[in-house]
Amino acid sequence: MVRGKVFLVGAGPGDPKLLTIKAAELLKTAEVVVYDRLVNTSILKLASENAERMYVGKRTSKHEVPQEKITELLIEKAREGKRVVRLKGGDPFLFGRGGEEAEALAENKIDFEVVPGVTSAIAVPAYAGIPLTHRDYASSVIIVTGHRAGDSKRSVDWGKIADAADTIVILMGVESFETIAAKLVESGLSPNTPVAVIEQGTLKQQKSIIGKIGTIAEETKARNVKPPAVIVVGEVVNLRGKIAWFKTLRR
């Protein structure tokens, strides 16, 4: 019997040129590609015309395919002897449920590999001219999800987060940002702490809103900011004025 295999692959933050070489090679030989909503359509073109493409994207409060079904699908296709690429935006092990899928594959004795991807938590701020660490401003970073899944066993303790690191990066936090910002200030973070909200990061449509944690939630709402967006909180945001490079790049 032919043994199938699953590759849990990170598709990167958006710009298809940030895809890893290994990810591109695997897509060319994949028989099945199971992909998420944030995967750039240009990346899917790397797969063979004969490859079966299966969309399993999720939006806030709307999961077209439940996670349990996605996991069952990966196992089913692997047992058919297929070479399966499970393609996820960013990195599969950073809020991508790659760990859960890897657990299920291991429990079902399915061969698998993990192929890390460039995470939006680092790449998007970099494209906005914001280094997450800097010797003069920040020696620690915390990355946190702003979206608590309905079946999550652990909620985010924003009281601890407020004092946990010099730089806070929030993923999937746009729709609950007003509440998050209020909780951070209530927990002791100065309302004057610099913050950046970066929408459509690494893509030509990239836009950044810069402000203070005490008031920026109102501005993001007024400007109708939509996911995907990365939020950065901390003094490093002030460096953007000096080293923003992507907005002037001719592509």
Sequence and secondary structure as in RCSB ss.txt:
>XXXX:A:sequence
MVRGKVFLVGAGPGDPKLLTIKAAELLKTAEVVVYDRLVNTSILKLASENAERMYVGKRTSKHEVPQEKITELLI
EKAREGKRVVRLKGGDPFLFGRGGEEAEALAENKIDFEVVPGVTSAIAVPAYAGIPLTHRDYASSVIIVTGHRAG
DSKRSVDWGKIADAADTIVILMGVESFETIAAKLVESGLSPNTPVAVIEQGTLKQQKSIIGKIGTIAEETKARNV
KPPAVIVVGEVVNLRGKIAWFKTLRR
>XXXX:A:secstr
    EEEEEE BSS GGGS HHHHHHHHH SEEEE TTS HHHHTTS TTSEEEE  EETTEESS HHHHHHHHH
HHHHTT EEEEEESB TTSSSSHHHHHHHHHHTT EEEEE    HHHHHHHHTT  S BTTTBS EEEEES   T
T SS   HHHHTTT SEEEEES GGGHHHHHHHHHHTT  TT EEEEEESTTSTT EEEEEETTTHHHHHHHTT 
 SSEEEEESGGGGGHHHH  GGG   
